[in-house]
Amino acid sequence: MANTKVQQCLVLIKPDGLVKSLTGNIISTLSETKLKIVGAKVVKVDRKLAEAHYADLKANQIRKHGEEKGTQIFEDTMRYIMGEFHTDRVFALVYEGENATEVIRKLVGRTNPEEADPTSIRGKYGRINSKTHVLETVVHASESEKEAKREIQLWFKPAELTEIIYPTKKQKVSEEKIVWE
């Protein structure tokens, strides 16, 4: 890593990771990187968020597998991230530090758990569900600096991060909100 650059990376501990109580193990593994957590929250994933997160997946899967199978893979992925197979919660984290995306992607491992290094997070804890044929990868990590920015801005509001990591602006918004009584 000759060229070091401070970056951010979104990490999602997916529903199967939560239901298997792997959160502590995953965070412990990621803490070895010495990267800093600048955001963390539990999110109930709805269809709108899932589709925005996986914006390119449907087209990629159709191109790779054809219309019917590609659409089915996309729909199964939506059901998986929204918690239909496990729990409807995801633990979202933002890490920051030198070469964050590269460092975290190495620890996370390849997307297919069967192809992942057995010492990686996905290699240790991921599986291919034989009933649904869904890759239960336990975690998601941004693939690039560009994707990290898109994903972090999708999953987090600026005020939910401990540091301002991207440009922001003040804007008056009138909206109905749920507040504490």
N, C-alpha and C positions, 0 to 999 in steps of 0.2 A: 504494500500500500504506500507507494512513494508519493502519490498525489493525494494528500488528505484534504478533505472538505467537510465542514460541518453540515450535516444533513438531518432531516427528520424522516421517520419511518412509522407508518401505521402498523400496529400489530393487533389482530383480533384473535382472542381465544374464543373459538367457535363453540356452538352448543354441545358438541360431543366432548370437547375439552372440559367444559363446565360440569356436565353431568358425570364425567369420570373423575371429578375433583382433581384435575391436573393443573389448575391455576398456579398453585404454589411452586410446583415442579418447573413449569414453563417460565415463570418470573425468575426463579432461582437461576435457571440456565441463562436467561437473557441478562441477568445481573452480572454475569461473568464478563460481559462486554465492556463494562464501565461506562455505558451510555446512560444518559440521564432521562428519567421519565418526566415529561412535561405535561402530560394529560392522561387521565384514566377515568373510565366510567362504565357502568353496566347499561346496556342498551337493549330494549325490546325491539326487535327488527320487524318492521312492517314491509309490505310488498314494494312500496315506493322506494324505500331505502335500499332494499335488496336489489331491485332492478337498476337503480343508479350506481350501486357499487359494482355490479357485474354488467355494466353497460355494453361492453364489447363481447361478452361471452356467447350470447345467442348466435350472433353472426359468425363468430369463429367456429362454434360447434357445428353449425349447419354447413359451413364451408368444408369442414373436416369430415363430417359423418353423414351429410345429406339432411334434407328438411325434416323428416320424421324423427330420426334418431337424435339429431342435433337439438331439435325443439324439446324432446323428452329429457335430454341431459340438462338443458337449461332449466326446465321446470323442476326437475329433481333437485338441482342446485338451489333453486329458490326455496323449495320446501325445506331443504336441509338448513340453510342459513336462517330461515324464519322460525326454525325450531320444531317443525312437524315431527321429526324423528326422535328428538331428545328434549330440549327445553327451548323456550322462545327468547332466551337471553344470550347476549354476546358480551364479553368483556373487551372493551376497546382501550388501547393504550397508544400514546405517542412517545416515541423515543427520539432523543436528539444527541448528536455527537459526531465525531469524525467517521466518515464513510458509513453512516448508520444503516443505509439500505443494504450495502454489500455485507457488512458484518452480520446483520440479523438474518439475511437470506441464507447465509452459510450455515448458521446455527439451526435454522428452521428446516432446511433440507428440500429436496425436490418435491414437487406437488404430489406425485404418485408415491404413496408410502412404501410400495414394494420396490421402487427405484431409489428411494432416499437412502442416504448413508444411515446405517443402523444406529449410529450414535447421535444423529440429528433428532430434533423434536418430532418431526413427522415419521422418521424411521423407527423411533421408540414407541410412539403412541398412536400413530395413524393406522388406518386400515381401509380396505375396500369392503363395504357392507355387502354381503352376499345376497341379501334380500332386495335391496334397492339399487345395488351396483353403483352407489354414490361413493366417491372418494371422501372418506371422513379424515380430513387432514389435520384436525385439532386446532390449527392456527392458520392465519393469513398474515402475510407480511408484504408490504409494498414492494413492487418489482423494480422501481426506479425512483429517482428523485422527482421526476415529473408526475408519476403516478402517486407518489406519497403526498404531494401537494393536493392533488385532486381528491384523494381519499380522505385526508385529514380534514379538508374543508367540507367534505360531505358528512363526516361523522361527528365533527366538533364545531362548536361556535367559538369565536375568538376568546370570549370570557371564560370558557371552560379549560383553557390552557394556562399554565403558570407563567408562560412567557409568550410575547407576541412574536410569532415565528414567520408570519407573512404580513404583507401590508394590509392595514385595516382602515376603515373610515367610520365616522359617526353618522348615524342615520336615524331620523325619527321614524319610529314604527308604531302604528296603533294597531294592536291586535288583542284578541281575547286570550287570556292566559289562565291557567289553573294556578292558584296561589294557596298558601297555607292559611287556614282559618285562625 
